[in-house]
Amino acid sequence: MLQRIQSIYLLIAVIASGILPFFLPLYTLENGEVVTLYDNIAYVLLFVFSATLSIIGIFTYKNRKKQFVLGRLNLILNLILLGLFIYKSLNLSGDANVSEKGIGMFLPIVSIVFISLANRAIKRDEDLVKSADRLR
């Protein structure tokens, strides 16, 4: 059923990893050049793959175990993406006048939070089904 709460959480994760990164800047270099998602193909691929996993997770509502595994893979992917952003931000200059970190670098955190909430709801549904099977 698409109206479950984990579908809403996964939809928010799709928005955070599939739509917003294309409009928000990732960071600004020392020379004032704004770096967006299009400047690095690895970031584009990771964000698109994360959004794709979330979309597939939404439509595999009949197989909760597969949905849970897809959520775990998506969490790992977003953690890798977050690690790349942290590595890049540690290499940027620390002067406030020269470089700044953009809001786009925090989008994997939003995805991680909502995918974790979706996995918790999937686990709760699975436990509910197992408890109902025991009563039969």
Summary of the structure (lengths in Angstrom):
residues: 136
radius of gyration: 17.7
end to end distance: 22.9
largest distance: 68.1
contacts: 407
relative contact order: 0.20
helix: 74%
strand: 4%
